[in-house]
């Protein structure tokens, strides 16, 4: 029965890929035994309640093998029908790579290699932190594992190495990775590009390493997983030697990695596996087997946990209420709580943000995060000490110089549930994080990314550290709320929006230099994306449109223009995304048609041309010089901007 149940996974995968004429059958055929053993003997899930907060998390980091996951979840009772499998890689329920929120039972979007295993590190961090906060003697209400299946490709990605390095350092004992080691990748043998000693490498990174020589031996696989679960001071990686495309005549070659095997080869496979059913037909006794070994076993674990939670509620009512509130995530930030944090007449928005984070941390104990070794500069620091293997309750995560992993780990912690999570870095290094930021937007999760040092005003560090094109690049990502606040009021507004978001990640872009806090800036304005911060006095001759520190510059320019008899309005546009969500009527009120508009921003002009043909921006790299010299060099002074306005817009 076990072998038939494994072969059902293999055949379903091949049939769906053949029907789609697209997909990756190699890993489905090779990794099916380890996936089967994990699901039937270890993984605690509830297919009828897939968001059960204490479920084990399973991440298929090798997301190209999605049909393995879909077949497993179909047989395990998730809402994935046989019709869904027949429509693999078509518009509908079973996309080419697993997509969170799209297909039942999928824990993360794991198409780009390395992201899934890095998300899993975040999930494991979340589990340890929440367990430390809520568990009591005899009441382990948070107590689950995070399992991963990855391939050679995952382990060649830099993001995975960054994340695994941190996981080893933190001693995340409930993270268990099954490594589908088949020595083949798309271009041929892995040895063409990779020759490292896996055991030495991962042990040096603080991981517990095991090797299973035969990926079809369920006993050896089971024994290795059991052993890994007993190692509670280290994350575990189990290298399982498999044969890619097992059962086909092209097994063990790159030909079976990323292309359908075809009808003839599928017939060969059926013969080799002694499988006599028609395509997309699974005998009822196999369904019954999965129901017993996965569905009902998981349901028993769920019911046992529900009983434990009920007793926990009676013994620890306050903690129970807080636990539920963490996972419900219904946050409403009261602006009146932050009067002290926004009281400075003049300060850098990074400093204001740091004060707001500390205040938010006191109000919301589920806010956690940190920076990529730049806390002193970004001010993005969590509370209650440094999170490490000896202090799981601490809420400041030292991500180290691992920006890409930080982005993916933040996403994983958010996906786990129960926590509001942020990561901080210099804005120019958002380049290292863009894949993870993009995936947060695709997954529609409320990750928070805090970036300081937002323009050439960084000064002496020069062009390598001065963002130019980054704002335009991030603004181009759908469903990503990029907020560049002008002052303290707008910075608080940005944090309120980020904390209350449900389906959109937020990027908060902050200054290094001081800016004046204005009386006319407000949350009510920021939530609309753009608003008037200084009205025209009599007649509207034109508009100065800006974001961030350039709002202050625009206000200074307005004074010059007013003295010359030019009556202009100043509009702050901290968020293009939020402005685009407003009604056409509101948009026209703020930026009336046929009114000349000059957009001012110390970065690429590109994202502003939607609103005006006149953009005072920067389409070249910065310069290493003190702040004032850099601004003067590129003409970002009130005199130069006013001169440009008069010359081009009057």
DOVEX-721484 format. One record per residue (C-alpha): residue number from 1; residue in one letter; x, y, z. Coordinates in steps of 0.25 Angstrom, whole numbers, m for minus. Example, Ala and Ser with C-alpha at 12.3 -4.5 7.8 and 13.67 -1.06 7.14 Angstrom:
% residues 2
<1, 'A', <49, m18, 31>>
<2, 'S', <55, m4, 29>>
***
This chain:
% residues 650
<1, 'X', <0, 0, 0>>
<2, 'X', <11, 10, 3>>
<3, 'X', <18, 8, m10>>
<4, 'X', <4, 9, m17>>
<5, 'X', <2, 22, m10>>
<6, 'X', <15, 28, m14>>
<7, 'X', <13, 24, m28>>
<8, 'X', <0, 31, m28>>
<9, 'X', <7, 44, m25>>
<10, 'X', <17, 41, m36>>
<11, 'X', <6, 37, m47>>
<12, 'X', <m3, 49, m43>>
<13, 'X', <9, 58, m45>>
<14, 'X', <13, 53, m58>>
<15, 'X', <m1, 52, m64>>
<16, 'X', <m4, 67, m60>>
<17, 'X', <9, 72, m65>>
<18, 'X', <7, 64, m78>>
<19, 'X', <m7, 70, m80>>
<20, 'X', <m2, 84, m77>>
<21, 'X', <10, 81, m87>>
<22, 'X', <18, 89, m76>>
<23, 'X', <24, 86, m63>>
<24, 'X', <35, 79, m55>>
<25, 'X', <33, 64, m54>>
<26, 'X', <47, 60, m49>>
<27, 'X', <46, 64, m35>>
<28, 'X', <32, 59, m34>>
<29, 'X', <37, 45, m37>>
<30, 'X', <49, 46, m29>>
<31, 'X', <44, 52, m16>>
<32, 'X', <31, 46, m15>>
<33, 'X', <35, 35, m4>>
<34, 'X', <41, 46, 5>>
<35, 'X', <29, 55, 3>>
<36, 'X', <20, 43, 6>>
<37, 'X', <27, 39, 18>>
<38, 'X', <27, 53, 24>>
<39, 'X', <12, 55, 21>>
<40, 'X', <8, 41, 26>>
<41, 'X', <16, 39, 39>>
<42, 'X', <20, 53, 44>>
<43, 'X', <13, 65, 38>>
<44, 'X', <1, 70, 47>>
<45, 'X', <m8, 78, 38>>
<46, 'X', <m24, 79, 38>>
<47, 'X', <m29, 80, 24>>
<48, 'X', <m42, 84, 28>>
<49, 'X', <m36, 96, 36>>
<50, 'X', <m23, 99, 28>>
<51, 'X', <m21, 112, 36>>
<52, 'X', <m20, 104, 50>>
<53, 'X', <m9, 113, 57>>
<54, 'X', <m2, 101, 63>>
<55, 'X', <m1, 93, 50>>
<56, 'X', <13, 88, 45>>
<57, 'X', <17, 97, 33>>
<58, 'X', <22, 90, 21>>
<59, 'X', <29, 98, 10>>
<60, 'X', <32, 92, m3>>
<61, 'X', <44, 102, m6>>
<62, 'X', <47, 95, m19>>
<63, 'X', <34, 101, m24>>
<64, 'X', <36, 96, m38>>
<65, 'X', <31, 83, m33>>
<66, 'X', <18, 88, m29>>
<67, 'X', <10, 76, m35>>
<68, 'X', <16, 68, m24>>
<69, 'X', <10, 78, m14>>
<70, 'X', <m3, 79, m21>>
<71, 'X', <m4, 63, m22>>
<72, 'X', <m1, 62, m7>>
<73, 'X', <m11, 72, m3>>
<74, 'X', <m22, 67, m12>>
<75, 'X', <m20, 53, m6>>
<76, 'X', <m19, 59, 8>>
<77, 'X', <m33, 65, 7>>
<78, 'X', <m30, 80, 4>>
<79, 'X', <m39, 87, m6>>
<80, 'X', <m32, 83, m18>>
<81, 'X', <m40, 75, m27>>
<82, 'X', <m37, 65, m38>>
<83, 'X', <m42, 76, m48>>
<84, 'X', <m32, 85, m42>>
<85, 'X', <m21, 75, m44>>
<86, 'X', <m25, 74, m59>>
<87, 'X', <m24, 89, m60>>
<88, 'X', <m10, 90, m55>>
<89, 'X', <m3, 102, m60>>
<90, 'X', <m16, 108, m66>>
<91, 'X', <m24, 120, m60>>
<92, 'X', <m30, 115, m47>>
<93, 'X', <m26, 107, m35>>
<94, 'X', <m12, 100, m38>>
<95, 'X', <m2, 110, m43>>
<96, 'X', <12, 106, m49>>
<97, 'X', <18, 110, m35>>
<98, 'X', <11, 109, m22>>
<99, 'X', <4, 122, m18>>
<100, 'X', <0, 126, m4>>
<101, 'X', <m14, 130, m3>>
<102, 'X', <m17, 124, m17>>
<103, 'X', <m17, 109, m14>>
<104, 'X', <m22, 102, m2>>
<105, 'X', <m11, 97, 7>>
<106, 'X', <0, 105, 1>>
<107, 'X', <8, 112, 12>>
<108, 'X', <16, 122, 3>>
<109, 'X', <19, 126, m11>>
<110, 'X', <32, 118, m14>>
<111, 'X', <35, 120, m28>>
<112, 'X', <48, 127, m28>>
<113, 'X', <58, 117, m22>>
<114, 'X', <64, 120, m8>>
<115, 'X', <52, 128, m4>>
<116, 'X', <44, 116, 2>>
<117, 'X', <55, 111, 11>>
<118, 'X', <57, 125, 15>>
<119, 'X', <42, 128, 18>>
<120, 'X', <43, 115, 27>>
<121, 'X', <54, 121, 35>>
<122, 'X', <45, 132, 38>>
<123, 'X', <34, 123, 42>>
<124, 'X', <43, 115, 51>>
<125, 'X', <47, 128, 58>>
<126, 'X', <32, 132, 60>>
<127, 'X', <29, 118, 66>>
<128, 'X', <40, 119, 76>>
<129, 'X', <37, 134, 80>>
<130, 'X', <22, 131, 81>>
<131, 'X', <25, 118, 89>>
<132, 'X', <34, 126, 99>>
<133, 'X', <23, 136, 101>>
<134, 'X', <10, 127, 102>>
<135, 'X', <15, 113, 107>>
<136, 'X', <13, 109, 121>>
<137, 'X', <17, 97, 129>>
<138, 'X', <8, 85, 123>>
<139, 'X', <2, 95, 113>>
<140, 'X', <10, 95, 100>>
<141, 'X', <0, 103, 92>>
<142, 'X', <10, 107, 82>>
<143, 'X', <18, 94, 78>>
<144, 'X', <20, 91, 64>>
<145, 'X', <31, 88, 54>>
<146, 'X', <34, 95, 41>>
<147, 'X', <38, 85, 30>>
<148, 'X', <44, 88, 16>>
<149, 'X', <47, 80, 4>>
<150, 'X', <58, 87, m4>>
<151, 'X', <67, 83, m16>>
<152, 'X', <81, 86, m21>>
<153, 'X', <77, 99, m27>>
<154, 'X', <71, 105, m14>>
<155, 'X', <85, 102, m7>>
<156, 'X', <92, 110, m18>>
<157, 'X', <84, 122, m16>>
<158, 'X', <91, 133, m7>>
<159, 'X', <78, 136, 0>>
<160, 'X', <77, 122, 5>>
<161, 'X', <91, 122, 10>>
<162, 'X', <89, 135, 17>>
<163, 'X', <76, 130, 24>>
<164, 'X', <82, 116, 27>>
<165, 'X', <94, 123, 34>>
<166, 'X', <85, 131, 43>>
<167, 'X', <76, 119, 46>>
<168, 'X', <89, 111, 50>>
<169, 'X', <93, 123, 59>>
<170, 'X', <80, 124, 66>>
<171, 'X', <79, 109, 68>>
<172, 'X', <65, 107, 62>>
<173, 'X', <63, 93, 66>>
<174, 'X', <49, 91, 60>>
<175, 'X', <53, 94, 46>>
<176, 'X', <56, 82, 38>>
<177, 'X', <60, 82, 24>>
<178, 'X', <59, 70, 14>>
<179, 'X', <69, 72, 3>>
<180, 'X', <65, 65, m10>>
<181, 'X', <80, 62, m14>>
<182, 'X', <79, 56, m28>>
<183, 'X', <92, 63, m34>>
<184, 'X', <84, 68, m46>>
<185, 'X', <80, 82, m49>>
<186, 'X', <74, 89, m62>>
<187, 'X', <87, 90, m69>>
<188, 'X', <93, 76, m66>>
<189, 'X', <100, 70, m54>>
<190, 'X', <101, 79, m42>>
<191, 'X', <116, 76, m42>>
<192, 'X', <117, 86, m54>>
<193, 'X', <115, 97, m44>>
<194, 'X', <116, 92, m30>>
<195, 'X', <126, 83, m22>>
<196, 'X', <125, 87, m8>>
<197, 'X', <124, 76, 3>>
<198, 'X', <110, 77, 9>>
<199, 'X', <113, 71, 22>>
<200, 'X', <125, 80, 25>>
<201, 'X', <117, 92, 20>>
<202, 'X', <105, 91, 28>>
<203, 'X', <111, 86, 41>>
<204, 'X', <120, 99, 40>>
<205, 'X', <107, 107, 39>>
<206, 'X', <102, 101, 52>>
<207, 'X', <93, 91, 46>>
<208, 'X', <91, 76, 49>>
<209, 'X', <94, 68, 37>>
<210, 'X', <89, 54, 33>>
<211, 'X', <90, 46, 20>>
<212, 'X', <80, 36, 15>>
<213, 'X', <87, 28, 3>>
<214, 'X', <74, 22, m2>>
<215, 'X', <63, 32, m5>>
<216, 'X', <53, 20, m7>>
<217, 'X', <56, 14, 7>>
<218, 'X', <44, 19, 15>>
<219, 'X', <50, 13, 28>>
<220, 'X', <63, 21, 27>>
<221, 'X', <56, 34, 23>>
<222, 'X', <46, 32, 35>>
<223, 'X', <58, 29, 45>>
<224, 'X', <65, 41, 40>>
<225, 'X', <53, 50, 42>>
<226, 'X', <51, 44, 56>>
<227, 'X', <65, 47, 60>>
<228, 'X', <65, 61, 54>>
<229, 'X', <52, 64, 63>>
<230, 'X', <60, 60, 76>>
<231, 'X', <71, 70, 72>>
<232, 'X', <65, 83, 79>>
<233, 'X', <77, 92, 79>>
<234, 'X', <80, 92, 64>>
<235, 'X', <73, 92, 51>>
<236, 'X', <74, 79, 43>>
<237, 'X', <77, 76, 29>>
<238, 'X', <75, 62, 24>>
<239, 'X', <82, 60, 10>>
<240, 'X', <73, 49, 3>>
<241, 'X', <80, 43, m9>>
<242, 'X', <69, 42, m20>>
<243, 'X', <68, 39, m35>>
<244, 'X', <62, 50, m43>>
<245, 'X', <51, 45, m52>>
<246, 'X', <51, 32, m45>>
<247, 'X', <44, 21, m53>>
<248, 'X', <46, 27, m67>>
<249, 'X', <56, 23, m77>>
<250, 'X', <62, 37, m76>>
<251, 'X', <64, 36, m60>>
<252, 'X', <76, 42, m55>>
<253, 'X', <78, 52, m66>>
<254, 'X', <74, 67, m67>>
<255, 'X', <65, 64, m79>>
<256, 'X', <54, 60, m68>>
<257, 'X', <56, 73, m60>>
<258, 'X', <47, 83, m66>>
<259, 'X', <39, 77, m78>>
<260, 'X', <28, 68, m79>>
<261, 'X', <32, 53, m81>>
<262, 'X', <21, 51, m92>>
<263, 'X', <11, 40, m94>>
<264, 'X', <20, 29, m98>>
<265, 'X', <29, 31, m86>>
<266, 'X', <17, 32, m77>>
<267, 'X', <14, 18, m82>>
<268, 'X', <28, 13, m79>>
<269, 'X', <27, 19, m65>>
<270, 'X', <13, 12, m62>>
<271, 'X', <19, m1, m66>>
<272, 'X', <31, 1, m57>>
<273, 'X', <23, 5, m46>>
<274, 'X', <12, m6, m48>>
<275, 'X', <2, 5, m49>>
<276, 'X', <m10, 1, m58>>
<277, 'X', <m20, 12, m56>>
<278, 'X', <m24, 22, m66>>
<279, 'X', <m19, 37, m65>>
<280, 'X', <m25, 44, m53>>
<281, 'X', <m31, 32, m47>>
<282, 'X', <m27, 28, m33>>
<283, 'X', <m33, 15, m26>>
<284, 'X', <m42, 18, m14>>
<285, 'X', <m33, 10, m5>>
<286, 'X', <m22, 19, m7>>
<287, 'X', <m31, 31, m4>>
<288, 'X', <m35, 23, 9>>
<289, 'X', <m20, 21, 12>>
<290, 'X', <m17, 36, 11>>
<291, 'X', <m29, 39, 19>>
<292, 'X', <m25, 30, 30>>
<293, 'X', <m10, 34, 30>>
<294, 'X', <m11, 49, 28>>
<295, 'X', <m25, 54, 29>>
<296, 'X', <m30, 47, 41>>
<297, 'X', <m17, 47, 48>>
<298, 'X', <m16, 62, 47>>
<299, 'X', <m30, 63, 52>>
<300, 'X', <m27, 55, 64>>
<301, 'X', <m15, 65, 67>>
<302, 'X', <m24, 77, 65>>
<303, 'X', <m35, 72, 74>>
<304, 'X', <m24, 69, 85>>
<305, 'X', <m19, 83, 83>>
<306, 'X', <m33, 89, 84>>
<307, 'X', <m35, 81, 97>>
<308, 'X', <m22, 87, 102>>
<309, 'X', <m25, 101, 98>>
<310, 'X', <m38, 100, 105>>
<311, 'X', <m31, 96, 118>>
<312, 'X', <m21, 107, 115>>
<313, 'X', <m32, 117, 114>>
<314, 'X', <m37, 113, 128>>
<315, 'X', <m24, 113, 135>>
<316, 'X', <m18, 126, 127>>
<317, 'X', <m29, 134, 123>>
<318, 'X', <m21, 147, 120>>
<319, 'X', <m11, 139, 112>>
<320, 'X', <m22, 132, 104>>
<321, 'X', <m28, 145, 100>>
<322, 'X', <m15, 151, 96>>
<323, 'X', <m12, 139, 88>>
<324, 'X', <m24, 140, 80>>
<325, 'X', <m22, 155, 78>>
<326, 'X', <m8, 153, 73>>
<327, 'X', <m14, 144, 62>>
<328, 'X', <m26, 152, 59>>
<329, 'X', <m17, 164, 56>>
<330, 'X', <m28, 174, 57>>
<331, 'X', <m19, 186, 60>>
<332, 'X', <m24, 201, 61>>
<333, 'X', <m13, 211, 64>>
<334, 'X', <m17, 223, 72>>
<335, 'X', <m10, 235, 67>>
<336, 'X', <m12, 242, 81>>
<337, 'X', <m2, 232, 87>>
<338, 'X', <9, 238, 80>>
<339, 'X', <9, 253, 83>>
<340, 'X', <23, 252, 90>>
<341, 'X', <29, 244, 78>>
<342, 'X', <25, 255, 68>>
<343, 'X', <27, 267, 76>>
<344, 'X', <41, 271, 71>>
<345, 'X', <41, 284, 62>>
<346, 'X', <52, 278, 54>>
<347, 'X', <58, 264, 53>>
<348, 'X', <61, 253, 43>>
<349, 'X', <50, 244, 39>>
<350, 'X', <58, 232, 43>>
<351, 'X', <59, 237, 57>>
<352, 'X', <45, 239, 58>>
<353, 'X', <42, 226, 52>>
<354, 'X', <51, 219, 63>>
<355, 'X', <43, 226, 74>>
<356, 'X', <30, 222, 68>>
<357, 'X', <35, 207, 67>>
<358, 'X', <39, 207, 82>>
<359, 'X', <25, 213, 86>>
<360, 'X', <18, 203, 77>>
<361, 'X', <26, 192, 83>>
<362, 'X', <21, 196, 97>>
<363, 'X', <6, 196, 92>>
<364, 'X', <7, 184, 83>>
<365, 'X', <15, 172, 89>>
<366, 'X', <14, 165, 76>>
<367, 'X', <22, 175, 68>>
<368, 'X', <36, 169, 65>>
<369, 'X', <47, 172, 56>>
<370, 'X', <61, 178, 54>>
<371, 'X', <72, 183, 44>>
<372, 'X', <82, 177, 35>>
<373, 'X', <94, 181, 44>>
<374, 'X', <90, 196, 43>>
<375, 'X', <81, 198, 55>>
<376, 'X', <89, 210, 60>>
<377, 'X', <86, 217, 46>>
<378, 'X', <73, 212, 42>>
<379, 'X', <67, 213, 56>>
<380, 'X', <59, 201, 53>>
<381, 'X', <61, 193, 65>>
<382, 'X', <51, 183, 73>>
<383, 'X', <49, 183, 88>>
<384, 'X', <52, 175, 100>>
<385, 'X', <67, 171, 96>>
<386, 'X', <73, 163, 86>>
<387, 'X', <66, 150, 80>>
<388, 'X', <76, 138, 81>>
<389, 'X', <76, 124, 86>>
<390, 'X', <76, 128, 100>>
<391, 'X', <66, 139, 100>>
<392, 'X', <54, 135, 91>>
<393, 'X', <45, 146, 97>>
<394, 'X', <54, 157, 92>>
<395, 'X', <48, 165, 80>>
<396, 'X', <60, 171, 73>>
<397, 'X', <66, 162, 62>>
<398, 'X', <80, 164, 58>>
<399, 'X', <79, 160, 44>>
<400, 'X', <94, 162, 41>>
<401, 'X', <98, 167, 28>>
<402, 'X', <88, 158, 21>>
<403, 'X', <78, 168, 14>>
<404, 'X', <72, 158, 5>>
<405, 'X', <70, 147, 16>>
<406, 'X', <64, 158, 25>>
<407, 'X', <53, 161, 14>>
<408, 'X', <50, 146, 13>>
<409, 'X', <50, 144, 28>>
<410, 'X', <41, 155, 30>>
<411, 'X', <31, 150, 20>>
<412, 'X', <32, 136, 27>>
<413, 'X', <29, 142, 41>>
<414, 'X', <17, 149, 35>>
<415, 'X', <13, 136, 28>>
<416, 'X', <14, 129, 41>>
<417, 'X', <3, 138, 47>>
<418, 'X', <2, 144, 61>>
<419, 'X', <13, 155, 59>>
<420, 'X', <15, 169, 52>>
<421, 'X', <29, 169, 46>>
<422, 'X', <38, 179, 41>>
<423, 'X', <52, 179, 35>>
<424, 'X', <62, 191, 33>>
<425, 'X', <73, 195, 24>>
<426, 'X', <79, 206, 16>>
<427, 'X', <70, 209, 4>>
<428, 'X', <80, 207, m6>>
<429, 'X', <81, 192, m1>>
<430, 'X', <66, 190, m4>>
<431, 'X', <73, 185, m17>>
<432, 'X', <77, 173, m9>>
<433, 'X', <63, 171, m4>>
<434, 'X', <55, 173, m16>>
<435, 'X', <51, 158, m19>>
<436, 'X', <46, 157, m5>>
<437, 'X', <39, 170, m5>>
<438, 'X', <32, 166, m18>>
<439, 'X', <28, 153, m13>>
<440, 'X', <21, 160, m1>>
<441, 'X', <13, 168, m11>>
<442, 'X', <9, 156, m19>>
<443, 'X', <5, 149, m6>>
<444, 'X', <m3, 161, m1>>
<445, 'X', <4, 160, 13>>
<446, 'X', <6, 172, 22>>
<447, 'X', <21, 171, 23>>
<448, 'X', <28, 184, 27>>
<449, 'X', <41, 189, 21>>
<450, 'X', <48, 201, 27>>
<451, 'X', <58, 208, 19>>
<452, 'X', <67, 220, 23>>
<453, 'X', <77, 229, 16>>
<454, 'X', <67, 232, 5>>
<455, 'X', <75, 241, m5>>
<456, 'X', <87, 248, m9>>
<457, 'X', <86, 255, 4>>
<458, 'X', <93, 243, 10>>
<459, 'X', <105, 251, 6>>
<460, 'X', <120, 247, 8>>
<461, 'X', <117, 232, 6>>
<462, 'X', <115, 235, m9>>
<463, 'X', <108, 229, m20>>
<464, 'X', <109, 214, m16>>
<465, 'X', <100, 218, m4>>
<466, 'X', <92, 229, m10>>
<467, 'X', <78, 223, m16>>
<468, 'X', <74, 229, m29>>
<469, 'X', <66, 219, m37>>
<470, 'X', <61, 211, m25>>
<471, 'X', <48, 219, m22>>
<472, 'X', <43, 217, m37>>
<473, 'X', <47, 202, m36>>
<474, 'X', <39, 200, m24>>
<475, 'X', <27, 208, m28>>
<476, 'X', <26, 200, m40>>
<477, 'X', <23, 187, m32>>
<478, 'X', <8, 185, m32>>
<479, 'X', <1, 184, m18>>
<480, 'X', <13, 190, m11>>
<481, 'X', <11, 203, m3>>
<482, 'X', <23, 211, m3>>
<483, 'X', <22, 223, 6>>
<484, 'X', <32, 234, 7>>
<485, 'X', <28, 243, 18>>
<486, 'X', <32, 258, 18>>
<487, 'X', <32, 260, 34>>
<488, 'X', <29, 254, 47>>
<489, 'X', <14, 255, 45>>
<490, 'X', <15, 247, 32>>
<491, 'X', <24, 237, 38>>
<492, 'X', <14, 234, 49>>
<493, 'X', <4, 233, 38>>
<494, 'X', <12, 223, 30>>
<495, 'X', <14, 214, 42>>
<496, 'X', <m1, 215, 45>>
<497, 'X', <m4, 210, 31>>
<498, 'X', <7, 199, 31>>
<499, 'X', <2, 194, 45>>
<500, 'X', <m13, 194, 40>>
<501, 'X', <m10, 188, 27>>
<502, 'X', <m16, 174, 24>>
<503, 'X', <m13, 170, 10>>
<504, 'X', <m2, 180, 5>>
<505, 'X', <13, 181, 9>>
<506, 'X', <18, 195, 13>>
<507, 'X', <31, 201, 10>>
<508, 'X', <35, 213, 19>>
<509, 'X', <46, 222, 13>>
<510, 'X', <53, 231, 23>>
<511, 'X', <63, 243, 23>>
<512, 'X', <76, 243, 29>>
<513, 'X', <76, 259, 30>>
<514, 'X', <67, 267, 39>>
<515, 'X', <54, 272, 33>>
<516, 'X', <44, 282, 39>>
<517, 'X', <31, 277, 45>>
<518, 'X', <19, 284, 38>>
<519, 'X', <6, 288, 44>>
<520, 'X', <m1, 285, 31>>
<521, 'X', <3, 270, 29>>
<522, 'X', <m6, 259, 34>>
<523, 'X', <m10, 245, 35>>
<524, 'X', <m23, 249, 28>>
<525, 'X', <m15, 254, 16>>
<526, 'X', <m5, 242, 15>>
<527, 'X', <m16, 232, 15>>
<528, 'X', <m21, 238, 2>>
<529, 'X', <m7, 237, m4>>
<530, 'X', <m6, 252, m7>>
<531, 'X', <m12, 265, m1>>
<532, 'X', <m10, 280, m1>>
<533, 'X', <0, 285, 10>>
<534, 'X', <0, 299, 5>>
<535, 'X', <m11, 305, m2>>
<536, 'X', <m10, 316, m13>>
<537, 'X', <m14, 330, m7>>
<538, 'X', <m23, 335, m18>>
<539, 'X', <m22, 328, m32>>
<540, 'X', <m16, 315, m35>>
<541, 'X', <m4, 318, m45>>
<542, 'X', <3, 305, m43>>
<543, 'X', <6, 293, m33>>
<544, 'X', <19, 288, m27>>
<545, 'X', <18, 273, m25>>
<546, 'X', <28, 266, m16>>
<547, 'X', <30, 255, m6>>
<548, 'X', <39, 253, 6>>
<549, 'X', <49, 264, 9>>
<550, 'X', <46, 271, m4>>
<551, 'X', <33, 275, 2>>
<552, 'X', <40, 285, 11>>
<553, 'X', <49, 289, m1>>
<554, 'X', <36, 292, m9>>
<555, 'X', <30, 300, 2>>
<556, 'X', <43, 309, 2>>
<557, 'X', <42, 310, m13>>
<558, 'X', <27, 315, m12>>
<559, 'X', <32, 326, m3>>
<560, 'X', <41, 331, m15>>
<561, 'X', <30, 329, m25>>
<562, 'X', <20, 337, m16>>
<563, 'X', <30, 348, m15>>
<564, 'X', <31, 349, m30>>
<565, 'X', <15, 349, m32>>
<566, 'X', <14, 334, m35>>
<567, 'X', <3, 327, m27>>
<568, 'X', <5, 313, m25>>
<569, 'X', <0, 301, m17>>
<570, 'X', <9, 291, m11>>
<571, 'X', <4, 276, m11>>
<572, 'X', <11, 265, m3>>
<573, 'X', <10, 252, m9>>
<574, 'X', <16, 241, 0>>
<575, 'X', <9, 229, m6>>
<576, 'X', <6, 228, m21>>
<577, 'X', <m1, 215, m18>>
<578, 'X', <m11, 221, m9>>
<579, 'X', <m13, 233, m18>>
<580, 'X', <m17, 224, m29>>
<581, 'X', <m27, 218, m20>>
<582, 'X', <m35, 231, m18>>
<583, 'X', <m47, 235, m27>>
<584, 'X', <m44, 242, m40>>
<585, 'X', <m52, 254, m33>>
<586, 'X', <m42, 255, m22>>
<587, 'X', <m30, 253, m31>>
<588, 'X', <m35, 265, m40>>
<589, 'X', <m37, 274, m27>>
<590, 'X', <m22, 272, m23>>
<591, 'X', <m16, 272, m37>>
<592, 'X', <m26, 279, m46>>
<593, 'X', <m25, 277, m61>>
<594, 'X', <m19, 288, m69>>
<595, 'X', <m11, 293, m57>>
<596, 'X', <4, 293, m59>>
<597, 'X', <11, 284, m49>>
<598, 'X', <26, 283, m45>>
<599, 'X', <29, 270, m38>>
<600, 'X', <42, 271, m29>>
<601, 'X', <49, 258, m24>>
<602, 'X', <64, 255, m22>>
<603, 'X', <63, 242, m30>>
<604, 'X', <59, 237, m44>>
<605, 'X', <49, 245, m51>>
<606, 'X', <41, 233, m57>>
<607, 'X', <30, 230, m47>>
<608, 'X', <26, 245, m47>>
<609, 'X', <23, 246, m62>>
<610, 'X', <9, 240, m60>>
<611, 'X', <5, 253, m53>>
<612, 'X', <13, 264, m61>>
<613, 'X', <23, 266, m72>>
<614, 'X', <31, 275, m63>>
<615, 'X', <40, 267, m53>>
<616, 'X', <52, 273, m45>>
<617, 'X', <59, 260, m42>>
<618, 'X', <72, 253, m43>>
<619, 'X', <75, 243, m54>>
<620, 'X', <90, 241, m51>>
<621, 'X', <97, 235, m39>>
<622, 'X', <101, 243, m27>>
<623, 'X', <114, 249, m22>>
<624, 'X', <123, 247, m10>>
<625, 'X', <122, 261, m3>>
<626, 'X', <116, 267, 10>>
<627, 'X', <101, 268, 10>>
<628, 'X', <100, 283, 6>>
<629, 'X', <110, 282, m5>>
<630, 'X', <103, 270, m11>>
<631, 'X', <90, 277, m11>>
<632, 'X', <96, 289, m17>>
<633, 'X', <104, 281, m28>>
<634, 'X', <91, 275, m33>>
<635, 'X', <83, 288, m32>>
<636, 'X', <74, 283, m21>>
<637, 'X', <73, 297, m15>>
<638, 'X', <61, 306, m14>>
<639, 'X', <68, 316, m23>>
<640, 'X', <71, 306, m34>>
<641, 'X', <57, 300, m33>>
<642, 'X', <50, 313, m34>>
<643, 'X', <58, 317, m45>>
<644, 'X', <55, 305, m53>>
<645, 'X', <40, 307, m50>>
<646, 'X', <40, 321, m55>>
<647, 'X', <48, 317, m67>>
<648, 'X', <39, 305, m71>>
<649, 'X', <25, 307, m65>>
<650, 'X', <22, 322, m66>>
***
